[in-house]
Amino acid sequence: MNKKQLVLLSAIITIVLALGAGTWLWKTVQKPEQNVATQNAETKKREKPGSSKLTKEETKKKQVVRQEVNQLPTVDDKVKKLVSSMSLEEKVGQIMMVGFYGTEPSSSVTDMIENKHIGNIILFSRNMKSPKQVANLNNDLQRLAQKQPYQLPFMIGVDQEGGDILRMQEKVSPIPSQQALGDVATAKQVYDVAKLNATELQAMGFNTNFAPVLDISDRDKRSFGSDAKKTYEYGKQVVKGLNDTNITGVVKHFPGNGRTNVDPHKDTSAVGANQEELEDSDIYPFKQMINEVDPDDFFVLVTHVKYPAYDAKKPASLSPVIMQTLLRDKLGYKGIVVTDDLEMGAVNKYYTYKDMGKEALAAGADLLLVCHEYDHQLDVYNGIVEGVKSGEIPESRLNEAVTRVLTHKMKKLPTFTFVDESKVNDIVGSAEHKKVIGNILGQ
């Protein structure tokens, strides 16, 4: 090869490498929110086993079942009929709550709804641009649910705690943090704030709010403070204010993660307190809530933090000792148990998504949160399907979880509620709501 040919070859190699590096860089810098169209286009390519698209004949049979269910006299009768009629895949779909990217239903979430029978959705700031758009989105989601054979409405949730944890902050009323309310508000004022928060959420089409936080902490703005009795009393008012406006509250993060300084979004941590210390303080607000409030009015969300005093190996969200022995058997909780998001670093660094889904359900969770990525949602879904088929998870445990979810829907969401998009701007962030909050804070 002569000198000219060597120079030409070298130039060609340089160009090819540059093009490859450019492609890699472009893919690397794109955020999921910026790449919604690509995600949607690739949804079908990424589908994995576990899909159970119904035939026309199967769909017709299930619609007949739904008509029969409507004629049954009690909620228990309706739920038993539904559970006995559902396929394994349909049951798994009902015990998951998923998130997605974009301000309208993406093809990824539509696939999860139509082919994996997902029955519950959670929204984040990435889905919310204006009150009217959110109302439209939630109406669209419920229309998708209504098109499914059993016509079961979605639980549609959001984290609207107040303070820093407030979705669409520039549009909604400035709900104070729990710390701020703990410092200056009376229990009645806490109720008033929760009620106006729920009024805005309901106007936008939500029916579930992942609040209040019952963690005991003087440091965390998300907590009412270090007084366990006050935390319970204020937390109870939040749950009441939400429920009085048809929003179900979710108390968190059981059994109380106020003692840890490690964010479970990032990594695992362990609370070193013994059982007596925990039950006298951290667990007290949850215990009182369970003893004194109707379990239909709230869910319990379980943290990914470890509590060696109860379980030396498993995080709470995957621990049968904490979810079954402590929460259900000892404290007597009869409602829905929810995992924290399974995509958090505290668990996804140490378990596969398939294993997490199986372990969380087997340990006692009834509703599994997978808030972001389609691939992860598929893995959790398929892991549970495979786990039940193989006998790793008793089908009775799945039926128990599905029964709780469907019972909640039949009691709290008996019909589809499509919100009035023309009125939402007059409710969300209203001058009246801002005045109530300003008076409480002395502004």
NORFENKA-V572794 format. One record per backbone hydrogen bond with DSSP energy under -0.5 kcal/mol. CO is the residue of the C=O (numbers start at 0). NH is the residue of the N-H. If there is no record, write none. Layout:
BEGIN
CO:NH
CO:NH
END
This chain:
BEGIN
1:5
2:6
3:7
4:8
5:9
6:10
7:11
8:12
9:13
10:14
11:15
12:16
13:17
14:18
15:19
16:20
17:21
18:22
19:23
20:24
21:25
22:26
23:27
24:28
25:29
30:33
30:34
31:34
32:35
34:38
35:39
36:40
37:41
38:42
39:42
41:45
42:45
42:46
43:46
47:50
54:58
55:59
56:60
57:61
58:62
59:63
60:64
61:65
62:66
63:67
64:68
65:69
66:70
67:70
67:71
68:71
73:77
74:78
75:79
76:80
77:81
78:82
79:83
80:84
81:84
81:85
86:90
87:91
88:92
89:93
90:94
91:94
92:95
92:118
94:367
95:118
96:369
97:121
105:109
106:110
107:111
108:112
109:113
110:114
110:115
111:115
111:117
112:116
114:51
118:154
119:97
120:156
123:126
124:127
126:128
129:133
130:134
131:135
132:136
133:137
134:138
135:139
136:140
137:141
138:142
139:143
140:144
141:145
142:146
144:147
147:150
150:152
153:155
154:120
154:156
155:206
155:207
156:122
157:159
157:209
161:164
163:165
164:160
164:161
165:168
167:170
167:171
172:174
174:162
176:180
177:181
178:182
179:183
180:184
185:189
186:190
187:191
188:192
189:193
190:194
191:195
192:196
193:197
194:198
195:199
196:200
197:201
198:202
199:203
200:205
201:204
206:247
207:157
208:210
208:249
210:249
211:213
211:251
214:216
219:222
220:178
224:216
225:227
226:230
227:231
228:232
229:233
230:234
231:235
232:236
233:237
234:238
235:239
236:240
237:241
238:242
239:243
241:244
241:246
242:245
247:208
248:298
250:300
251:213
251:214
252:255
253:302
256:259
260:262
261:263
262:265
262:266
263:345
264:344
268:305
269:271
273:277
274:278
275:279
276:280
277:282
277:283
280:283
280:284
282:286
283:287
284:288
285:289
286:290
287:291
288:292
293:296
294:297
296:248
298:250
298:300
299:337
300:253
301:339
302:316
304:315
305:270
306:309
306:310
313:306
314:317
315:318
317:319
318:322
319:323
319:324
320:325
321:326
322:327
323:328
324:329
325:330
326:332
327:331
335:299
336:365
336:366
337:301
340:343
343:346
343:347
344:348
346:349
346:350
351:355
352:356
353:357
354:358
355:359
356:360
357:361
358:362
359:363
359:364
360:363
366:338
366:368
367:96
367:369
368:341
369:98
372:376
373:377
374:378
375:379
376:380
377:381
378:382
379:383
380:384
381:385
382:386
383:387
384:388
385:389
386:390
386:391
386:392
387:390
393:396
393:397
394:398
395:399
396:400
397:401
398:402
399:403
400:404
401:405
402:406
403:407
404:408
405:409
406:410
407:411
407:412
408:412
415:417
416:418
418:420
419:422
419:423
422:425
422:426
423:426
423:427
426:429
429:433
430:434
431:435
432:436
433:437
434:438
435:439
436:440
437:441
437:442
438:441
END
